[in-house]
């Protein structure tokens, strides 16, 4: 998911977008979006978009008035996986880490990655298992290895 439509902007079909991309205006690099809610997705083409103060505003093809735009509020924004750029070595898309098993370097199972969150200082893996754990995502210190082939993230982190 790249973002969410959060509100209306003006009367000519523009909407406010909360972008999860970095920088936030990078969401405008993608012309073909999928808008969804409750697992139902539909394609949408970006007609116009720009940064407006701290907000991203967008007008989608076929949306010309406030009433049409109001029907979009609350929808999530995604793109096709093929449209994402390749990641650099040591960089990951959060969605790729979700569902992976997390093991301590001594072999202790710490759970499965439920989701990640941003804290400001560093990103955090949230694992679900016998209990929920918050593990700092600090490469080469806490995160020792990410093995996509095996679906395992190895960490050096003291959980107690």
C-alpha atoms as one frame of an Amber mdcrd trajectory, in Angstrom:
protein
   0.000   0.000   0.000   1.349   3.405  -0.974  -1.170   5.641   0.707  -4.781
   6.470   1.448  -7.286   9.058   0.239  -8.058  11.093   3.326 -10.264  13.976
   2.264 -11.587  16.362  -0.322  -9.825  19.375  -1.815 -11.974  21.971  -3.524
 -15.020  21.343  -5.682 -13.472  20.080  -8.929 -12.848  16.447  -7.941  -9.479
  16.787  -6.201  -8.722  14.641  -3.149  -6.149  14.793  -0.358  -3.763  11.843
  -0.210  -1.752  10.604   2.762   1.369   9.101   1.197   3.506   6.393   2.808
   6.274   6.918   0.242   9.561   8.671   0.978   9.615  11.418  -0.017   5.850
  11.750   0.311   5.477  13.247  -3.186   7.010  10.089  -4.717   3.488   8.647
  -4.820   2.984  10.958  -7.811   5.630   8.982  -9.747   2.970   6.332 -10.396
   0.191   7.100 -12.888  -1.765   3.858 -12.558  -3.152   3.255  -9.089  -5.454
   0.662  -7.624  -7.989   1.985  -5.130  -9.415  -0.413  -2.619 -11.383  -0.986
   0.492 -12.247  -4.291   2.174 -10.123  -6.214  -0.342 -11.977  -4.917  -3.410
  -9.631  -3.112  -5.806 -10.266  -1.106  -8.941  -7.828   0.641 -11.301  -7.597
   4.432 -11.351  -5.496   6.740 -13.522  -3.934   9.869 -12.034  -4.914  12.855
 -14.200  -3.123  15.506 -12.122  -1.272  15.617  -8.844   0.961  17.918  -6.846
   2.236  18.756  -3.434   0.157  21.448  -1.766   1.874  22.675   1.403   2.402
  19.488   3.465  -0.347  17.614   1.624  -0.470  15.716  -1.656  -3.524  16.489
  -3.772  -4.664  14.463  -6.773  -7.384  14.459  -9.397  -8.157  11.070 -10.922
  -9.405  10.497 -14.464 -13.176  10.612 -14.629 -13.544  12.436 -11.313 -14.732
  15.982 -11.996 -16.730  17.082  -8.980 -16.808  16.963  -5.209 -19.524  14.291
  -5.051 -17.517  11.865  -7.206 -14.412  12.589  -5.125 -16.304  12.020  -1.858
 -16.887   8.389  -2.862 -13.096   7.875  -2.866 -12.389   9.082   0.680 -11.047
   6.246   2.841  -9.820   4.139  -0.078  -6.306   2.727   0.069  -3.854   3.305
  -2.773  -1.715   0.515  -4.203   0.212  -0.135  -7.403   1.222  -3.261  -9.277
   4.282  -4.976  -7.846   5.939  -4.709 -11.293   5.780  -0.895 -11.054   7.969
  -0.779  -7.932  11.659  -0.062  -8.475  14.198  -2.717  -7.504  15.496  -2.325
  -3.962  19.145  -1.762  -3.195  21.117  -4.431  -1.358  20.147  -4.281   2.316
  16.899  -2.402   1.600  13.495  -4.054   1.723   9.874  -3.336   1.057   7.966
  -3.764   4.296   5.366  -5.939   2.593   8.117  -8.431   1.694   9.100  -8.832
   5.351   5.573  -9.410   6.638   4.917 -13.078   7.318   8.597 -14.022   7.650
   9.712 -16.048  10.676  12.012 -14.285  13.137  14.699 -16.349  14.840  17.185
 -15.311  17.489  20.766 -16.159  16.519  20.649 -19.003  19.044  17.708 -20.589
  17.152  14.902 -19.445  19.461  11.734 -18.692  17.494  10.481 -15.178  18.237
   7.390 -15.272  16.025   6.277 -14.068  12.641   6.501 -10.498  11.341   2.947
  -9.126  11.638   3.830  -5.623  10.466   6.436  -2.904  10.725   6.143   0.556
  12.168   8.140   3.728  11.939   9.252   5.263  15.229  11.486   8.099  14.096
  14.725   6.637  15.429  14.435   3.396  13.429  11.813   1.072  12.016  10.486
  -1.692  14.262   9.432  -5.267  13.440   6.291  -6.280  15.298   6.219 -10.048
  15.701   3.331 -12.278  16.742   4.007 -15.618  18.360   3.717 -16.770  21.940
   3.528 -13.029  22.565   3.982  -9.788  20.668   7.536  -8.481  20.430   8.904
  -5.184  19.131  12.314  -5.634  17.535  14.345  -2.655  16.266  15.137  -2.969
  12.556  18.811  -1.977  12.756  20.855  -3.675  10.041  24.081  -5.426  11.055
  23.412  -4.795  14.745  20.020  -6.309  15.505  19.040  -7.647  12.069  21.789
 -10.125  11.179  20.249 -11.718   8.078  17.155 -11.557   5.898  16.804 -14.801
   3.942  13.865 -14.559   1.556  14.485 -18.056   0.174  13.940 -19.580   3.634
  11.520 -16.913   4.860  13.652 -16.241   7.935  14.982 -13.084   9.584  17.816
 -13.751  12.032  18.254 -11.259  14.859  20.622 -10.601  17.752  18.245  -9.091
  20.252  17.598  -9.760  23.904  13.837  -9.964  24.339  13.686 -10.098  28.139
